[in-house]
């Protein structure tokens, strides 16, 4: 692969999709892949959202979304596009799955913000899900994630993208480094 792959993660409502899309637009050849878009735009009948019943079908569809995102990311990166993925990745096993499936260098950014800021950001968008998924904060806070963790509570969109660019080298996942 010649393009880069970056994963922007965080709690629902933190701003990861907006940040990832904006970051992707800064590349000469940038692609943004969002798990919600892949699931909710592609599945036109039979969609079961994360957390909905039946639970096993919800999990199956979420895994399918990620499988397809990884395939798209590999294909775009192989065609010399810089890919930015937005997804809720708050667990080592899920990040390991991305690393194994992508088989390339991966930069990982975990965006955080205070509960109040997330609630305010969530209220300002068309889809309101932050409260539904607020229990994931414990997983986020307990995980000593690799890459770069950024508290964006007091930052604008531009300041967040600038911080990502400044931390670009620090966000490269150690297991994904290519041999020199």
HELIX and SHEET records of a PDB file:
HELIX    1   1 UNK A   16  UNK A   25  1                                  10    
HELIX    2   2 UNK A   35  UNK A   42  1                                   8    
HELIX    3   3 UNK A   55  UNK A   78  1                                  24    
HELIX    4   4 UNK A   92  UNK A  102  1                                  11    
HELIX    5   5 UNK A  115  UNK A  123  1                                   9    
HELIX    6   6 UNK A  134  UNK A  136  5                                   3    
HELIX    7   7 UNK A  137  UNK A  142  1                                   6    
HELIX    8   8 UNK A  157  UNK A  166  1                                  10    
HELIX    9   9 UNK A  174  UNK A  176  5                                   3    
SHEET    1   A 5 UNK A  30  UNK A  34  0                                        
SHEET    2   A 5 UNK A  82  UNK A  86  1                                        
SHEET    3   A 5 UNK A   5  UNK A  10  1                                        
SHEET    4   A 5 UNK A 107  UNK A 112  1                                        
SHEET    5   A 5 UNK A 148  UNK A 151  1                                        
END                                                                             
